[in-house]
Amino acid sequence: MKVSTICVLGGTGFVGSRLCAELMKRGYRIRILTRRRERRRDLLVLPGTQIVECDVHDAPQLSACVSDCAAVVNLVGILNEKGHKGEGFRRAHVELIHKIIAACRNHKIPRLLHMSALNASPGGKSFYSRTKGEAENFAHAAGNQIAVTSFRPSVIFGPHDNFLNRFAFLLKLAPGFFPLACADAEMAPVYVGDVARVMADALDDPQTHGSRIDLCGPKRYTLKQLVEYTAALRGLKTKVLGLPKSLSKLQAYFLEFVPGKPFSIDNYHSLQTDSVCPGPEHCPTPLEMVAPGYLLDQSRYVQYERFRSRH
Ligand SMILES: NC(=O)c1ccc[n+]([C@@H]2O[C@H](COP(=O)([O-])OP(=O)(O)OC[C@H]3O[C@@H](n4cnc5c(N)ncnc54)[C@H](OP(=O)(O)O)[C@@H]3O)[C@@H](O)[C@H]2O)c1
């Protein structure tokens, strides 16, 4: 039997690494496109995996890289841009999907899995959600030569995530209290292993053609609850102080200028809409089953047990 090659854009990232491992287990050959091959040479240990350096924003290069693939997976996404006007979001989300669809058309690639985000909508409150929404709509308007499935996750957790791990890092720097913007925003964190499984299942499932699949974990939390849980896992007694709306916005204005943008105005706008699913969940793994495995500080286990007995 001929083994199909799946081309994965953004395959070096947090979700991408997990998805590529899942696809590899299912017998696919994988071609990961990256802007810097040297950074993720570790991925080459996955059998049947090729890592190709490619500027995915360069249409001819992208077209050449995907030319012999049976399907394309687009995982490219950014949470923050260098400037403040939305051009970075537009380039990474909207302009890129135009080039991907053109490349798929050129080479008659019949299948595209596209990673969007919960609340993505052209009418969304942030550049992130608006550009994700436009990109998702454009992908689904590609016509019947390309079967598109898009995935709309809430925040994703798992080893090496950029969410709980980031709070764990920031909490360590906090002086006994942690001022938290948008503390009441609700989310339904979803396990990266579940996301990878749902995407890999969809690849060969004609019933998902044209679908937009919301991905949420089994339980909702406020952002404050998640940060308190992270503090407990790290054995920290840091008090998490939810900021009112005006101070949340002010914090976003200041942190926008801190290197690495730990929080931005655009993130603030995104958090004005809860990231929870209205419908049935596809992702059953509870946060509490996985997060201790990568966040728990064993030397402070007693403090964590005390927190657990109170919640
Ligand atoms: N993580 C979450 O909680 C979450 C929630 C909802 C939706 N999503 C979406 O899921 C997708 C994957 O997320 P992730 O957490 O795995 O992200 P990630 O770890 O940051 O990985 C994204 C990958 O995309 C590539 N990339 C980033 N910016 C790019 C740019 N400007 N141009 C071209 N390539 C770029 C990078 O690959 P190279 O550096 O190798 O080129 C990177 O490895 C994204 O679309 C994200 O918006 C994530």
Ligand as a Chemical Component Dictionary entry (heavy atoms), coordinates in Angstrom:
data_LIG
# 
_chem_comp.id                   LIG 
_chem_comp.type                 NON-POLYMER 
_chem_comp.pdbx_formal_charge   0 
_chem_comp.three_letter_code    LIG 
# 
loop_
_chem_comp_atom.comp_id 
_chem_comp_atom.atom_id 
_chem_comp_atom.alt_atom_id 
_chem_comp_atom.type_symbol 
_chem_comp_atom.charge 
_chem_comp_atom.model_Cartn_x 
_chem_comp_atom.model_Cartn_y 
_chem_comp_atom.model_Cartn_z 
_chem_comp_atom.pdbx_ordinal 
LIG N1  N1  N 0  -2.191 26.527 22.301 1  
LIG C1  C1  C 0  -3.434 26.915 22.508 2  
LIG O1  O1  O 0  -3.897 27.052 23.670 3  
LIG C2  C2  C 0  -4.337 27.200 21.329 4  
LIG C3  C3  C 0  -5.700 27.490 21.547 5  
LIG C4  C4  C 0  -6.512 27.750 20.446 6  
LIG C5  C5  C 0  -6.005 27.712 19.148 7  
LIG N2  N2  N 1  -4.678 27.433 18.982 8  
LIG C6  C6  C 0  -4.136 27.403 17.624 9  
LIG O2  O2  O 0  -3.476 26.164 17.411 10 
LIG C7  C7  C 0  -2.381 26.334 16.516 11 
LIG C8  C8  C 0  -1.142 25.721 17.111 12 
LIG O3  O3  O 0  -0.901 26.327 18.375 13 
LIG P1  P1  P 0  0.417  26.004 19.219 14 
LIG O4  O4  O 0  0.092  26.295 20.636 15 
LIG O5  O5  O -1 0.950  24.685 18.836 16 
LIG O6  O6  O 0  1.389  27.166 18.685 17 
LIG P2  P2  P 0  2.979  27.190 18.681 18 
LIG O7  O7  O 0  3.554  26.244 19.655 19 
LIG O8  O8  O 0  3.361  28.626 18.799 20 
LIG O9  O9  O 0  3.340  26.664 17.213 21 
LIG C9  C9  C 0  2.974  27.345 16.072 22 
LIG C10 C10 C 0  3.954  27.019 14.960 23 
LIG O10 O10 O 0  3.628  27.840 13.837 24 
LIG C11 C11 C 0  4.795  28.373 13.251 25 
LIG N3  N3  N 0  4.649  29.842 13.201 26 
LIG C12 C12 C 0  4.440  30.695 14.229 27 
LIG N4  N4  N 0  4.339  31.940 13.781 28 
LIG C13 C13 C 0  4.497  31.880 12.440 29 
LIG C14 C14 C 0  4.508  32.844 11.420 30 
LIG N5  N5  N 0  4.345  34.140 11.683 31 
LIG N6  N6  N 0  4.681  32.424 10.170 32 
LIG C15 C15 C 0  4.869  31.118 9.889  33 
LIG N7  N7  N 0  4.885  30.156 10.795 34 
LIG C16 C16 C 0  4.700  30.535 12.065 35 
LIG C17 C17 C 0  5.980  28.003 14.124 36 
LIG O11 O11 O 0  6.782  27.101 13.368 37 
LIG P3  P3  P 0  8.313  27.414 12.974 38 
LIG O12 O12 O 0  8.858  28.374 13.982 39 
LIG O13 O13 O 0  8.962  26.074 13.036 40 
LIG O14 O14 O 0  8.272  27.973 11.602 41 
LIG C18 C18 C 0  5.386  27.335 15.344 42 
LIG O15 O15 O 0  6.059  26.144 15.689 43 
LIG C19 C19 C 0  -2.287 27.840 16.254 44 
LIG O16 O16 O 0  -2.954 28.128 15.043 45 
LIG C20 C20 C 0  -3.051 28.470 17.408 46 
LIG O17 O17 O 0  -3.614 29.729 17.076 47 
LIG C21 C21 C 0  -3.833 27.176 20.035 48 
# 
loop_
_chem_comp_bond.comp_id 
_chem_comp_bond.atom_id_1 
_chem_comp_bond.atom_id_2 
_chem_comp_bond.value_order 
_chem_comp_bond.pdbx_ordinal 
LIG N1  C1  SING 1  
LIG C1  O1  DOUB 2  
LIG C1  C2  SING 3  
LIG C2  C3  SING 4  
LIG C2  C21 DOUB 5  
LIG C3  C4  DOUB 6  
LIG C4  C5  SING 7  
LIG C5  N2  DOUB 8  
LIG N2  C6  SING 9  
LIG N2  C21 SING 10 
LIG C6  O2  SING 11 
LIG C6  C20 SING 12 
LIG O2  C7  SING 13 
LIG C7  C8  SING 14 
LIG C7  C19 SING 15 
LIG C8  O3  SING 16 
LIG O3  P1  SING 17 
LIG P1  O4  DOUB 18 
LIG P1  O5  SING 19 
LIG P1  O6  SING 20 
LIG O6  P2  SING 21 
LIG P2  O7  DOUB 22 
LIG P2  O8  SING 23 
LIG P2  O9  SING 24 
LIG O9  C9  SING 25 
LIG C9  C10 SING 26 
LIG C10 O10 SING 27 
LIG C10 C18 SING 28 
LIG O10 C11 SING 29 
LIG C11 N3  SING 30 
LIG C11 C17 SING 31 
LIG N3  C12 SING 32 
LIG N3  C16 SING 33 
LIG C12 N4  DOUB 34 
LIG N4  C13 SING 35 
LIG C13 C14 SING 36 
LIG C13 C16 DOUB 37 
LIG C14 N5  SING 38 
LIG C14 N6  DOUB 39 
LIG N6  C15 SING 40 
LIG C15 N7  DOUB 41 
LIG N7  C16 SING 42 
LIG C17 O11 SING 43 
LIG C17 C18 SING 44 
LIG O11 P3  SING 45 
LIG P3  O12 DOUB 46 
LIG P3  O13 SING 47 
LIG P3  O14 SING 48 
LIG C18 O15 SING 49 
LIG C19 O16 SING 50 
LIG C19 C20 SING 51 
LIG C20 O17 SING 52 
# 
